[in-house]
Amino acid sequence: MTQLYIKKPSGRYQIAESDCVMNAANRLIDQTFSAGPCMTSTKTVGSLLKVRLAHKAHEVFYALFLDNKHRIIAEEEMFRGTINGATVYPREIVKSVLHHNAASVIFAHNYPSGEVEPSHSDFSITKHLKEILSQIDVAVLDHFIVGNDVYSFADNGQL
């Protein structure tokens, strides 16, 4: 007769009894379907993004994919550029939004120079992405620029 063993959180194995199997299944479900942190504060989001992007020596365009309660589903470095720019492809962003089944998204990119003043192209791509994603009922909640400080389009009335 074959014995079924189950790995406990401690890393040890034990013979799988029905209650042990159910507990392991519940832990797996909790891990699989646990929601990420809720992103409702620009200060919280800005702090998270500063940790992710401020140290980069090249420009990175980043996305946080959120569910309908503004909890993080996934984070993704969408595009990598040079010291002074990164090309953003809206088609790739739409593909990722659909892949993650996101209800909303927050964009960010860094300026390796440390400055956080938005450029004309920052305004242009943000507007373009907002228009495109609205066609599939996905909200763009904010766009951050990360450098020595953090700049939020939403906080500055530019979204």
Phi, psi and omega in degrees: 000137181274133177263140176258129178246153179230141180272125179277162178305334179287347182098351179275153179257146174218159178299133185280109171261164188303317180293326178293318178296316180296318178297318179295319178297318178295321177297318179296317178297316179300319180292319183290320187252015180289138180276147177285182180295149180279129184252076181250351181247128179294332178294316179296312180297315179301319178296316178300312183291327178296319177297320183287326193241336189298331184276353184290138180271356179227160181284139180228135173257124192236150178225139170253123179261127188240153174275188184286354175253013179064033174263144182291125173269315183202159173235143183211131170281107187281314184218145180239134183238214180252197181289344183226020177175157175217136178276133181249128179250105183305324180301319180292325177293315178300317178301316180291320177302314180291320178301318182273356182054044184282143175270333179208170183214149172238129179258156175205153168211159182254158170243107180303336179292341181097340178288152180233014179288123181294145177266171176301319180292331175297314178296318183296311182292325178297314178298316181297313180296321178298316179296314181296312184290333177296334179292339178245024176058040175244126182271138170266109185279327181192167172221125182250146169245128184247130175208230174293336177230186178233130180248129178249124176299317182297314180298334181260015176065029185244026179239000000 
